[in-house]
């Protein structure tokens, strides 16, 4: 009876075990060996309870579970480690700790961004320094202690950390005075919502190549002057002044008062850039690729110019659009 039940079970479930042929190999020499199985040499497991149904067989379930999960767990673990290592490589331009950050501040290091707790920001030692930097366009964020620990991967930050910039920035007034001394009709580029550092670096490179007199970057919704920006700019950042402003729209109003015409690059502009012939100091605004120039900033523009496209492609990369517009406008 034992043999017949065993043969009956494996006879009906023959198709099921073909799917698991990497666990069992059936001997086809004769029907007498119908219930004899060879164990795969790569997986030597104990199958002493083969008479039981696979659903009740703990060895079968354990083997199946162990076969599927390790690979997925291993890949997830590797991806997490890789992501953490890639993030840690980006901390080369970071400084944390009260004493280290304080020395960087009083020595006027070029700073891109500061993270601190509310206790540090309101402290007597840091308050005036941080307030002064904030007015100059340095982005300062008040975060919780735990959030700062996450950003620094558990470092002893003492409540404050900063990211260095690759170049110092100047005030908007200094940029206006500098540009007018260099040219009677200077061109300044203003970036609106461009957060990709590769795009910002490429724009800076094109701007310097076409003799642009400066770049304006808003404090928020824009990539700062990080190491990636400096690398993509290929040295151009050393020869082009940059002003980081708290509010781009207020900066445009100040530029208008100084005699600048404000031009926005937009696919919905009514005037092709090749038909624009006004000779005057210009501020050219380049928007992000996905959203373009914000509606509020468009209202500040004196002209909205478009770059006519003849192919099926409906838009250009922000850095390419900036380069083409500067090529046309520098010929005026």
C-alpha positions as CSV (number, residue, x, y, z in Angstrom):
1,X,0.0,0.0,0.0
2,X,2.8,2.4,0.7
3,X,4.3,1.9,-2.7
4,X,1.0,2.3,-4.5
5,X,0.2,5.5,-2.7
6,X,3.6,6.8,-3.3
7,X,3.4,6.0,-7.1
8,X,-0.2,7.4,-7.2
9,X,0.9,10.7,-5.6
10,X,3.9,11.3,-7.9
11,X,2.1,10.0,-10.9
12,X,-0.7,12.7,-10.6
13,X,1.8,15.4,-9.6
14,X,4.3,14.6,-12.4
15,X,3.7,18.0,-14.1
16,X,4.2,19.9,-10.9
17,X,7.7,18.4,-10.3
18,X,8.8,19.1,-13.8
19,X,8.7,22.7,-12.9
20,X,11.0,22.0,-10.0
21,X,13.5,19.9,-11.9
22,X,16.4,21.8,-10.4
23,X,15.5,20.1,-7.1
24,X,14.6,16.6,-8.3
25,X,15.7,14.5,-11.3
26,X,13.5,11.5,-12.2
27,X,15.1,8.2,-13.4
28,X,13.4,7.2,-16.7
29,X,15.2,3.8,-17.1
30,X,12.2,1.7,-16.0
31,X,8.8,1.8,-14.2
32,X,10.4,-0.1,-11.3
33,X,12.5,3.0,-10.5
34,X,9.4,5.2,-10.8
35,X,9.7,6.4,-7.2
36,X,13.5,6.8,-7.1
37,X,14.8,10.3,-7.3
38,X,18.2,11.7,-7.7
39,X,19.1,14.8,-5.6
40,X,20.6,17.6,-7.5
41,X,24.3,17.7,-6.7
42,X,24.2,21.5,-6.3
43,X,21.6,21.4,-3.5
44,X,22.1,18.6,-1.1
45,X,19.0,18.7,1.2
46,X,17.3,16.2,3.4
47,X,14.1,14.9,1.6
48,X,13.2,12.1,4.0
49,X,9.6,13.2,4.2
50,X,8.8,13.0,0.4
51,X,5.6,11.0,1.1
52,X,4.0,14.2,2.4
53,X,2.2,16.7,0.3
54,X,4.5,19.7,-0.8
55,X,2.2,22.0,1.0
56,X,2.9,20.2,4.3
57,X,6.5,19.4,3.6
58,X,8.6,21.8,5.7
59,X,11.8,20.9,3.9
60,X,10.2,21.7,0.5
61,X,8.8,25.0,1.8
62,X,12.0,26.0,3.4
63,X,14.0,25.2,0.3
64,X,11.6,27.1,-1.9
65,X,11.7,30.1,0.4
66,X,15.5,30.1,0.7
67,X,15.8,29.8,-3.1
68,X,13.8,32.9,-3.9
69,X,14.6,35.4,-1.1
70,X,18.4,35.6,-0.8
71,X,18.9,37.2,-4.3
72,X,16.3,39.9,-3.8
73,X,17.5,40.7,-0.3
74,X,21.1,40.8,-1.5
75,X,20.3,43.2,-4.4
76,X,18.3,45.5,-2.1
77,X,21.1,45.5,0.4
78,X,23.7,46.3,-2.3
79,X,21.5,49.1,-3.8
80,X,21.2,50.7,-0.3
81,X,24.9,50.5,0.3
82,X,25.7,51.9,-3.1
83,X,23.3,54.8,-2.6
84,X,24.8,55.6,0.8
85,X,28.3,55.5,-0.6
86,X,27.4,57.7,-3.5
87,X,25.8,60.2,-1.2
88,X,28.8,60.2,1.2
89,X,31.1,61.0,-1.7
90,X,29.1,64.3,-2.1
91,X,30.1,65.4,1.4
92,X,33.6,66.4,0.4
93,X,32.6,70.1,0.3
94,X,30.7,69.9,3.7
95,X,31.8,71.2,7.1
96,X,30.1,70.4,10.4
97,X,30.6,71.1,14.0
98,X,30.3,74.5,15.9
99,X,34.0,75.3,15.9
100,X,34.7,74.3,12.3
101,X,31.7,76.1,10.9
102,X,32.4,79.2,13.0
103,X,35.9,79.5,11.6
104,X,34.7,79.1,8.0
105,X,32.1,81.9,8.6
106,X,34.5,84.4,10.2
107,X,37.1,83.7,7.4
108,X,34.5,84.5,4.8
109,X,34.6,81.2,3.0
110,X,32.4,80.9,-0.1
111,X,29.3,79.2,1.1
112,X,26.5,77.6,-0.8
113,X,24.1,76.4,1.9
114,X,23.8,76.1,5.7
115,X,21.7,73.7,7.8
116,X,21.3,74.4,11.5
117,X,18.9,73.8,14.4
118,X,16.8,76.7,15.8
119,X,19.0,76.8,18.9
120,X,22.1,77.5,16.8
121,X,20.4,80.1,14.7
122,X,19.2,82.1,17.7
123,X,22.5,81.7,19.6
124,X,24.6,84.8,20.4
125,X,27.6,83.3,18.6
126,X,26.0,82.6,15.3
127,X,22.9,84.8,14.9
128,X,24.5,87.9,13.4
129,X,26.8,85.9,11.1
130,X,23.9,83.8,9.8
131,X,21.6,86.8,9.4
132,X,24.2,88.6,7.3
133,X,24.8,85.6,5.1
134,X,21.1,85.1,4.6
135,X,20.8,88.7,3.3
136,X,23.6,88.0,0.8
137,X,21.7,85.1,-0.7
138,X,23.1,82.1,1.2
139,X,20.3,79.6,1.7
140,X,20.0,78.9,5.4
141,X,17.6,76.1,6.6
142,X,16.5,75.5,10.1
143,X,16.1,71.7,10.6
144,X,15.7,69.3,13.4
145,X,18.6,67.6,15.1
146,X,17.5,64.2,13.6
147,X,17.2,65.6,10.1
148,X,20.7,67.1,10.3
149,X,22.0,63.7,11.5
150,X,20.5,62.1,8.4
151,X,22.0,64.7,6.1
152,X,25.5,64.1,7.6
153,X,25.1,60.4,7.9
154,X,25.4,60.4,11.7
155,X,28.3,62.7,12.0
156,X,28.9,64.7,15.2
157,X,27.5,67.9,13.7
158,X,26.7,69.7,17.0
159,X,23.6,71.3,15.4
160,X,25.1,73.0,12.4
161,X,26.6,72.1,9.0
162,X,27.4,73.9,5.8
163,X,28.2,73.2,2.1
164,X,31.0,75.2,0.6
165,X,30.6,76.9,-2.8
166,X,33.1,76.7,-5.6
167,X,33.1,80.5,-6.0
168,X,32.3,83.6,-4.1
169,X,29.2,85.6,-5.0
170,X,28.7,89.4,-5.1
171,X,25.8,91.6,-4.4
172,X,23.4,92.6,-7.2
173,X,24.5,96.2,-6.9
174,X,28.1,95.2,-7.4
175,X,27.1,93.1,-10.4
176,X,25.3,96.0,-12.0
177,X,28.2,98.4,-11.5
178,X,30.7,95.9,-12.7
179,X,28.7,95.1,-15.9
180,X,28.2,98.7,-16.8
181,X,31.9,99.5,-16.4
182,X,32.8,96.6,-18.8
183,X,30.3,97.5,-21.5
184,X,27.8,100.2,-22.5
185,X,25.2,97.5,-23.4
186,X,26.0,94.5,-21.1
187,X,24.1,91.3,-21.0
188,X,23.4,89.5,-17.8
189,X,21.8,86.0,-17.5
190,X,19.2,85.3,-14.8
191,X,18.2,81.7,-14.0
192,X,14.7,80.9,-12.9
193,X,14.1,77.4,-11.4
194,X,17.0,75.6,-12.9
195,X,17.9,73.0,-10.3
196,X,20.1,70.7,-12.4
197,X,23.8,71.5,-11.6
198,X,24.9,70.2,-15.0
199,X,22.6,72.7,-16.7
200,X,23.7,75.5,-14.5
201,X,27.4,74.7,-15.2
202,X,26.8,74.5,-19.0
203,X,25.0,77.8,-19.0
204,X,27.8,79.5,-17.1
205,X,30.3,78.1,-19.6
206,X,28.2,79.4,-22.6
207,X,27.7,82.8,-20.8
208,X,31.4,83.3,-20.3
209,X,32.2,82.2,-23.9
210,X,29.8,84.8,-25.3
211,X,31.1,87.6,-23.1
212,X,28.1,87.8,-20.8
213,X,28.9,90.1,-17.9
214,X,27.3,88.1,-15.1
215,X,24.9,85.5,-13.8
216,X,22.0,85.9,-11.3
217,X,20.9,82.9,-9.4
218,X,17.9,82.9,-6.9
219,X,18.4,81.7,-3.4
220,X,15.7,79.0,-3.7
221,X,14.6,76.7,-6.6
222,X,18.1,76.8,-8.1
223,X,21.3,74.8,-8.0
224,X,24.0,76.5,-6.1
225,X,27.7,76.9,-7.1
226,X,28.6,73.3,-6.1
227,X,31.6,71.3,-7.2
228,X,29.6,69.7,-10.0
229,X,28.6,73.2,-11.4
230,X,32.3,74.3,-11.3
231,X,33.4,71.1,-13.1
232,X,30.8,71.3,-15.9
233,X,31.6,75.0,-16.3
234,X,35.2,74.0,-17.2
235,X,36.9,77.0,-15.6
236,X,34.4,79.6,-16.7
237,X,33.2,80.2,-13.1
238,X,36.6,81.7,-12.3
239,X,36.0,84.5,-14.9
240,X,32.3,85.3,-14.5
241,X,30.8,87.1,-11.5
242,X,27.7,85.5,-9.9
243,X,25.1,87.2,-7.7
244,X,22.8,85.1,-5.6
245,X,19.6,87.0,-4.8
246,X,16.9,86.3,-2.2
247,X,14.1,87.2,-4.5
248,X,14.5,87.1,-8.3
249,X,11.5,89.4,-9.1
250,X,12.7,92.1,-6.8
251,X,16.1,91.8,-8.4
252,X,14.5,92.3,-11.8
253,X,12.8,95.5,-10.6
254,X,16.1,96.8,-9.4
255,X,17.7,96.0,-12.8
256,X,14.9,97.9,-14.6
257,X,15.6,101.0,-12.4
258,X,19.2,100.7,-13.5
259,X,18.3,100.9,-17.2
260,X,18.1,97.2,-18.1
261,X,15.6,95.6,-20.5
262,X,14.2,92.3,-19.1
263,X,13.9,89.6,-21.8
264,X,12.4,86.2,-21.1
265,X,13.0,83.1,-23.3
266,X,9.7,81.3,-23.8
267,X,8.3,78.9,-26.4
268,X,5.1,80.9,-26.3
269,X,6.8,84.2,-27.0
270,X,5.4,86.2,-29.9
271,X,8.6,87.7,-31.2
272,X,11.4,85.5,-32.7
273,X,14.7,86.2,-31.1
274,X,16.3,86.9,-34.6
275,X,13.8,89.9,-35.0
276,X,14.8,91.6,-31.7
277,X,17.0,94.6,-32.4
278,X,17.0,96.8,-29.4
279,X,20.4,98.0,-28.2
280,X,20.3,98.4,-24.4
281,X,21.6,96.7,-21.3
282,X,19.8,93.3,-21.2
283,X,18.8,90.8,-18.6
284,X,18.0,87.4,-20.3
285,X,15.9,85.0,-18.2
286,X,16.3,81.3,-18.8
287,X,13.6,79.1,-17.2
288,X,13.6,75.4,-16.3
289,X,12.9,72.8,-19.0
290,X,9.7,71.4,-17.5
291,X,8.0,74.6,-16.3
292,X,9.8,77.4,-18.1
293,X,9.7,80.9,-16.6
294,X,7.2,81.3,-13.8
295,X,4.1,83.4,-14.5
296,X,5.0,86.0,-12.0
297,X,8.5,86.5,-13.5
298,X,6.9,86.6,-17.0
299,X,5.0,89.7,-15.9
300,X,8.3,91.4,-15.1
301,X,9.6,90.8,-18.6
302,X,9.6,93.7,-21.2
303,X,9.8,91.1,-24.0
304,X,9.1,87.4,-24.4
305,X,11.3,86.0,-27.1
306,X,11.1,82.6,-28.8
307,X,13.7,80.5,-30.6
308,X,11.9,79.2,-33.8
309,X,12.2,75.4,-34.2
310,X,11.7,73.8,-37.6
311,X,11.8,70.1,-36.6
312,X,9.4,67.9,-34.6
313,X,11.2,68.6,-31.3
314,X,9.1,71.0,-29.3
315,X,11.7,72.4,-26.9
316,X,15.4,72.7,-26.2
317,X,17.6,72.0,-23.3
318,X,17.9,75.1,-21.0
319,X,21.7,75.4,-21.6
320,X,21.3,75.1,-25.4
321,X,18.5,77.7,-25.4
322,X,20.8,80.1,-23.4
323,X,23.7,79.6,-25.8
324,X,21.6,80.2,-28.9
325,X,20.0,83.4,-27.4
326,X,23.4,84.8,-26.4
327,X,24.7,84.1,-29.9
328,X,21.9,86.3,-31.4
329,X,21.9,89.0,-28.8
330,X,25.7,89.6,-28.7
331,X,25.6,90.5,-32.4
332,X,23.4,93.6,-31.8
